[in-house]
Amino acid sequence: MSAPTDGRDGAVERALEGVAEMYTGNLQEHGLASKSVGWKDEGSQLLRFDKLSELVTPQSAADGFTVNDLGCGYGAMFRYLDGRFGAGLTGYWGCDISDEMLRAARGFADDPRVELVNSPRLLKRADYSFVSGTFNVKMGAEDDAWRGYVTDMLLHLRDMSAKGFSFNLLSTYVDWKAENLYYADPLWFFDFCKRNVSRHVSLLHDYPLYEWTLLVRTEG
Ligand SMILES: C[S@@+](CC[C@H](N)C(=O)[O-])C[C@H]1O[C@@H](n2cnc3c(N)ncnc32)[C@H](O)[C@@H]1O
C-alpha cells in the first residue's frame, strides 16, 4: 500500500496501516455486514448513503453519472446506488486500503460497472465522489495531523470530482468521545470548503447520528 505522504513524521501513514488492519479484522469477525465497516446497523449505513447521494441532481440521474467511493469497504454503496439510480449509475470506482475488504467487495458488488483498487487515493476523475466513514478512525494520530490529512484529501476530492463530492465526519457536538476516533467541527469544515473548494456547500447535521455530512458542488 502506498499511503499519502503526510509530511507529519509519518503519523498519518502509521495510522492508515492500523486502520487497514482494523477493518480487515472486523470483516473476519462479522463477515459481510455493516458492523464490519464500523456501523451499528444497516439502517444507519443506508441513512448515510441517503445523505451523501443528495448531491446527485435529477439531470445527472437522467443523463448517467460515474462515482468514486473513497473507502468503499465491501461495496455496500454500489448496491445502494444501483437500487436508487439503476442504469443512471454508469460507473462505480471503489478504492480501499484493506485487501480483505476489496476481496469481499468483488463478490458483493459483482457488476461490469464496478472497478475496485487498493489505494489510499482516487485514481480516476468521476462525476461525483463519496466518502462514508473513511476519515473516522485516526488510531494514535494527533487531531491536528489528522485534520491536515483530511483537508489534503478534500482538495484531492475536489480535483477528482467533476460535479461534486460529499463526505461525513463524526461531530464535535457529542457528549462522549472515543480516543481512537476523530471528531470534527462542522463549522470549521464548512468554512474550509467554502473558502478553498467551492462556493456551493451544504451542511447536513439534522439527522439522528452523531455526525454530519457536507455536500460540495464543484460544477457551475
Ligand atoms: C467506516 S468504513 C466504511 C466503508 C463504506 N464506506 C461503507 O460505508 O460501507 C471505512 C473504510 O475506509 C477504508 N479506508 C480508510 N482510509 C482510507 C483511505 N485513505 N483510502 C482508501 N480507503 C480507506 C477502510 O479500510 C474501511 O474499509
The ligand as an ORCA input file, in Angstrom:
! r2SCAN-3c Opt
* xyz 0 1
  C     -16.083      3.118      8.100
  S     -15.585      2.040      6.771
  C     -16.904      2.438      5.634
  C     -16.982      1.614      4.381
  C     -18.035      2.090      3.390
  N     -17.803      3.473      3.003
  C     -19.432      1.924      3.965
  O     -19.969      2.906      4.488
  O     -19.978      0.824      3.874
  C     -14.170      2.906      6.104
  C     -13.383      2.155      5.032
  O     -12.421      3.057      4.505
  C     -11.189      2.397      4.306
  N     -10.164      3.463      4.294
  C      -9.724      4.217      5.324
  N      -8.862      5.157      4.886
  C      -8.770      5.011      3.542
  C      -8.053      5.701      2.501
  N      -7.257      6.756      2.725
  N      -8.203      5.271      1.237
  C      -8.999      4.219      0.945
  N      -9.695      3.534      1.884
  C      -9.600      3.926      3.157
  C     -11.135      1.349      5.408
  O     -10.281      0.271      5.090
  C     -12.621      0.933      5.512
  O     -12.911     -0.172      4.680
*
